[in-house]
Amino acid sequence: MEVLQPIITSLLDTDLYKYTMQQAMRLRYPEAQAKMAFRCRSGRLNFSLVDLRREVDALKHLRLQDEELQWLGGLPFIKPEFVQWLKDFSLDPEQVSISGSGGELSIEVSGNWAEITHFEIFILAIVSELHSRSFLNRELEHEGKHRLDDKIHFLKRELFSSKKGFGLVDFGTRRRCSGPWHTYVVQKLMTELDCFSGTSNLHLARTLGLKPVGTMAHEWLQAHQAVGSSLLHSQKEALLVWLDEYGDQLGIALTDTISMKAFLADFDETMAHAYAGIRHDSGDPVKWGELALAHYKKLGIDARSKTFVFSDKLDFETAVSIYRHFEGRVNVNFGIGTYLTNDLGFSAPNIVLKLVEVNGLPVAKLSDNPEKIMCQDPDFVQQLKTVFS
């Protein structure tokens, strides 16, 4: 019987923001305890729990290699003391609980926040690849390559007359069909698209010589609902702590942990000047962008000096439409995932693993899309809605 190599073979095979957040967790909240929970927003997942458990258990053997640590330490925002701590860092699969029945998969991860945070992307990539294996064959791989070629040709044609302003970044780690397919896609984009500017995946950035891209995730803002001084000021505190930690080096703020309305109420003139831009991840992208432009105008800030990053279930047609709407008014970048790394002719799973508790207190993501609300405590969801009006 053939023994397959583990799906995850490097602790860098994850998104940049897992390490930028982990560094801030270690420095600011080293004792914080947390819990994350899994949710599948689409249909039934197709693999055995035995295979999933085996892949998660294999993570305990991974350590950052010397060349990986040296590369990571070469990033301008990664501190030497954090690299030193990472030399001994490893994951403990016993912190991961897996169960399921009737086609429903339950995964919970509990432990020190800075230690468990990396399970998110690894588990999602594992679940996605195990699910994809049940469908994938040579015919579908050929179909995936054909679709990717068509997408690239479309984008080249649509952007033929554009001189600048459209940026494309790979955000596809968490829901990819497989690691090798992810690599193939990124290499193809590198070769054929001038607008391709980087990847969120650190392993690919290191091995392919790409720029690693990313700042913060919902996790960072959610946690401050528990570790901050008050619920009302939690989002603003999270954004200010991030600025204090990274200054202008990681300057894209995520807007929809509560809602765009609540974000803009907190995003005052000081922060709007300090942050290089903002990221859209739920709700209508054009309405979101118009609200943001109006906010910058009200604050007397020329939005042409800022960047909007769009990352919500994008395809190239939608991205081009958004680009044309905002062209000349603001810089736009597009972080695209599933559409590139898991579009081969079968339905890719829509899966998340989100923070739901910190220090024994519930935390939540409300979002600008009700379907993306994530919390295990309905009363806390209502409390958040009340506090943030």
N, C-alpha and C positions, 0 to 999 in steps of 0.2 A: 504493500500500500504506500502510495506516494505521500511523503511528509512535506506539507507546504511550509514555506517560510512565513513567519509571522507577518501580519499586515503592516504593523508599525515597527520599523527597524531603527528609527532614530528619534531621540527626544526633540530634535529640531523639525520633525515632520508635523508641524503645527503652525498656527498663525502667530505673527509677530506680537499681537497685543496680549497673548497669553504671557509672554515674558515681560513686556513693559508693565502690565498689571501686577504680575507676580513680584517684580522688583519693588513696586510701590507698596504692595501688601507686606512684604518682609520689612520694609523700612518704617512703615506707618502703623501697621496693625499685625504685628508678628504673632500675637496670641489669639487672634480671631478664629472662631470655629464656624463652620458653614455646612450647609447641605444643598446639594443639587439634585434635581429630578428630571427624568427623561419624559418626553412626550412625542408621539408620532401623530402628526396632523393629517396624515393621508391614510391609505388603506393598510391592510394587514402586511406585516413583514414576513419574509419567507426564508427562514434559516432556523437552526436548532440552538437552543440555549446552551447546549454543551459546547458548540463551536464558539459561541460568543464568550463563554466563561474562559475557554482556553486562550482566546486572543487577549482578553483583559489580563489574565494571569501572566501572560508572556511579557507584559509591560514592566514587570518587576525586575527584569534582567537588564533593562536599558540604563545606560549612563552616558552623559555627554563626553565625547572623546576630546582629547587635547586639541586637535585641529578645529573641532566645533566650538570649544570654549574660546579659543584664540580668535576665531572669526566673530563670535558673538560679542566678545569683549572689545572688538574693533568698531562696533557700532557706537556712534558718538553719545548716545543717551544711556548706554549700559555701563554701570559703575563697577570698578574693580572688586569692591567688597561683595557685590552680588555674584560676580563670576566666581569668586573664591567659595562662596556658599554653594554654588551650583556644582562644584567639583564633587561634592558628596551627595548631591540630590538624586533621589530615586522615588519611584512611585510604589505605593503599597496597595495591591489589588484587594486586600482584605477590607479596604474602605469602600469597596463597591459591592452593593447588593443587587443581585439579578434574580428576577422571577418572572413568571408569565403563565397565563392560561387562557384558553379560548381565543388565541390569536393576539392577545394583548401582552405587550412587553412592559415590564416595570424595572426601572433602573434608578437606584438612589446612591449618591456618593456623599459620605460624611467624614469630616475630620478637620484638621487645621486648614484654614482657607488657602494659605499660600502653598500648601502641599497638595491639595486636591484639585486646584484650579485646572491643571493640565489634563485631567481626565476628560474634560468636555470635548475637545476637538478629537482626541484619540478615539474615544468611544463612538462618537458620531461617524468618524471615518470608518471604523471597524464595522459598525452596524450597516452603513451604506454599502460597503464592499461585500459583506457577507450576503446581503440581500441581492445585490447585483449578480453575484456568481450563479445564482439559480436561473438567471435569464441569459447571461452572456454566452455567445458562441462566435465563431469566425464570421458568420453572416452578419450578425449584429455589430461586430467590431468594424466590418467593412462599411456598414450603414452609418456608424458613428463618424468614420473618417469622411464619408461623402457629405454628411450633414455639416461637419466642421468646415470642409472646403467651401460649401455653399455659403456659410455664414461669413467666412473671410472675404469671399468675392463680393458679397452684398455690402459689407462695410467699406471695402476699397472703393466700390462704385459710388456709394452714397457720400463718402467723404472726399471724393476726387478733387472737388473745387475748394475744399476747406484748407486753409493754411495752418491753422492752429486751433487750440481750444478744446479738443476732444481727447480725453485721456482714458485708457483702458487698463484695468488692473485685474489680475486673477484672484478671486475670492473663493476658489472652489474646493478647498481641502475637505471641509466637513461633510459634504454630500457627494463626493466623487464616486465614480464607478469603481475605480481602483487606483492605487498609487502609480503603476506604470502608465495607465491611460492619462492620468493627471500630468505626468511628465511629458508625454507625447503632445498633449494639447498645448502646454506652456511653450515647449520648443517650437511648435508650429506657429504660435502667435508671435514669438520672438523673431522668427525668420521672415514672416510675411506681413506684419503690420507695424508701420512706423509709429502708430499711436499707442502701441503696447508699452507700458512704462514700468511694470513690476508685478510682484506677487506678494500675497500675504504669507505664503508658505516659506518658512525660514530654510528648510532643507533645500528646496529648489532655488531659492535666492542664492544660497552659498554655492551649490554645485554648478549652477548655470550662469553665475555672475550677474544676477539680477538685483535690482533694488528691492529690499524688503519694505512692505508698506503696511501701515496700520497704526492705530493709537489706542483707543479704549473700546470696551464692549459694554453692553447693558449691565453686566455683572458688576462693574466698578460703581456705577451710579446706584444700582439696587442696594448694594452693601451699605451704602451710607444712610439708607433708611433705618439701619440698625446701629451703625457705629457713629453716626453724626450726632450733633447736639440736639437736633429736633427734626421731626418729620418734615415740617414745612420748609426748612432750610437745607434739607438733605441733598437735593440735587445741586444747589448752588455750592455747597461745601465740597461735594465731590469734584466739581469743575475747578474750584479754586485750589484744592489740594493737588490736583493734576497739574495745574499751572505752576504751582510752587515746586513741584517735583521735576517738571520737564521744561518749563519755560516755553520757548517758541519751537522746540524741537519736535514735539508730537502734538501738533496744534489743530486736529480735527475733532470737534465736539459732537457727540451723539445726541440726537434731539428727542427721541421718542420713548424714553424709559417711562415717563408719565404721559406726556402728550406734547405736541408742538406748542400749543398754547401755554402750557406750564413752563416749558423750556424757555420760550421767549420772555416770559415774565421774570425769569432768573438771569437771563443772558443780557446783563447790563452793558453799559458803554465800555467799562474797563475790560470785561471779558470779550466783548465783540471786537475790540481792537487787538487784544492779546492773542486770541485764537485765529489761526489762519483760515478757518472755515468750519463747516458743519456737515454732518452726514444724515442723509435720509434713509430710513429703513422700514417705514410703514406709511400707509395712507396715500392719498393722491399726490404724486411727485410735483406736478405743476402747481397745484394749490399751495403745497408746502413751500416750494421755491418762491412763489409770489409773496407769501407771508414773510419769508426770510428777507427778501429784497426790500419790502416795505419797512421792516424792522431796521435794517442797516441804514436806509434812507432817513428814518426818524432820528437815528443816532448820529447822522451827519457823516456816515462812513461810505466811501465809494466801494460798492460791491465788486467792482472790477479788480480790486486788489485781494479779493477773497475767493475761496474755492468751495463749491458744493460737490459733495460726494454722494452719488446715488447707488444704493446697494440692495434694493428690495425686489427680488424675483425678476430680474431684468433679462431681456433678450436684446439683440442688436437693433431690431426695429423700434422698440420702446426707447432705447438709449439714444438713437439718432433723433427721434421725435423730441425727446427732452432737450437734447443738445441744441436743436434748431430753435426751440422756444426761447432758450436762455442765451443764445449765442450773442456775444458782444456786451452782455450785461454782467456776467460773472464767469469765472473759470469753472468748468465742469469736468469731473472725473467719474468713471463708472466702475464699480467693483462688481464683477459678474462671476457667479459660481455655477450652480447646477446646470444652467443652459449650456455651459461650455464643458464641464467635467462629468456630466452624467446625462447626456442626451444621445442615446444610441438605439432608440426604438422601443424601449419599455419604460414604464412609469417609475421615475426616481422617487424615493421616499422623502417626505417633508418632515424632517426630524429636528428636535432641539433638545438640549440638556441645559437647563437654566438654574440659576441660583434661586432657592426658595426660602432659605433660612440662614441667618447669621447671628451667632451668639444666643441661640434659642429663640430669636424673634423672627416673625415672618417678614419677608421682603417680596416685592412684586414688580413685574413689568406690566404696565397697563397698555402702552402702545397707542398709535393712532389707528389701529385696526383691531376691533374687538376680538377677532379670532386669534390674535397673538397674545392675549392676556395670559399671564403665567403666574399662578400663586396657589398655594395649598390652603389658604385661609380666606374664605369669602368675606368674612368680616373685615379683614385688613384691606382687601380691595376696596370695600365701601368706605373705609376710613381714609384711604388715599384719595379717593374721588372727592370726598368731602373737604379734606384739607386743601387740595389743589383746585377746588371748585370745578 
